[in-house]
């Protein structure tokens, strides 16, 4: 799993986003949000600070999920990390 967490962090860093990023925290947050959700495509938002939020684009299947993209919204810019 550590490789997956690092892949999330690296993809976000490659966008130029300089804020703190924790791949394990992101993964855990997504798992909490998708619990008991029906299969389908979802967008989840997570407020990180007063002026920054993460937008997760996720596809949920019967026994797994696919993180398609993360958009990080800051006051100055939107950073996009594509995982597909």
C-alpha positions in Angstrom: 0.0 0.0 0.0 2.9 2.3 0.7 3.6 2.5 -3.1 0.0 3.5 -3.7 0.3 6.3 -1.1 3.5 7.5 -2.6 2.0 7.5 -6.2 -0.8 9.7 -5.0 1.7 12.1 -3.4 3.9 12.2 -6.4 1.1 12.8 -8.8 -0.1 15.7 -6.8 3.5 17.2 -6.4 3.9 16.9 -10.2 1.0 19.4 -10.6 3.1 22.1 -8.8 1.0 22.1 -5.6 3.2 23.1 -2.7 0.9 22.4 0.2 1.1 19.4 2.5 0.0 16.1 1.0 -0.4 12.7 2.7 -1.3 9.8 0.4 -2.4 7.6 3.2 -4.7 10.2 4.6 -6.2 10.8 1.2 -6.7 7.0 0.7 -8.3 6.6 4.2 -10.6 9.6 3.6 -11.8 8.2 0.4 -12.5 4.8 2.0 -14.5 6.5 4.7 -16.6 8.4 2.1 -17.3 5.4 -0.1 -18.5 3.1 2.7 -22.0 1.9 1.9 -22.2 3.7 -1.4 -23.7 2.1 -4.5 -21.4 1.4 -7.4 -21.1 4.4 -9.7 -19.2 7.6 -10.3 -18.9 10.1 -7.5 -17.3 13.4 -6.7 -16.3 14.0 -3.1 -14.9 17.3 -1.7 -12.8 17.7 1.4 -12.0 21.1 2.9 -8.3 21.1 4.0 -8.0 24.8 5.1 -10.2 27.8 5.1 -9.3 28.5 1.5 -8.2 25.1 0.1 -10.3 22.0 -0.7 -9.6 18.8 -2.5 -12.1 17.4 -5.0 -11.9 13.6 -5.6 -13.3 12.0 -8.7 -14.0 8.3 -8.0 -15.6 5.3 -9.6 -16.9 2.8 -7.1 -17.2 -0.9 -8.1 -18.6 -3.8 -6.1 -15.4 -4.6 -4.3 -13.0 -1.8 -5.1 -12.7 1.8 -6.2 -10.8 3.8 -8.8 -9.4 7.2 -8.1 -9.7 9.0 -11.4 -8.5 12.5 -10.5 -7.9 15.0 -7.8 -8.5 18.7 -8.2 -6.9 20.9 -5.5 -8.7 24.3 -5.3 -6.7 27.1 -3.8 -7.5 30.8 -3.9 -5.0 31.3 -6.7 -5.2 28.2 -8.8 -6.7 24.8 -9.4 -4.2 21.9 -9.5 -5.3 18.8 -11.4 -3.8 15.3 -10.9 -5.1 12.6 -13.3 -4.8 9.0 -12.2 -6.3 7.3 -15.3 
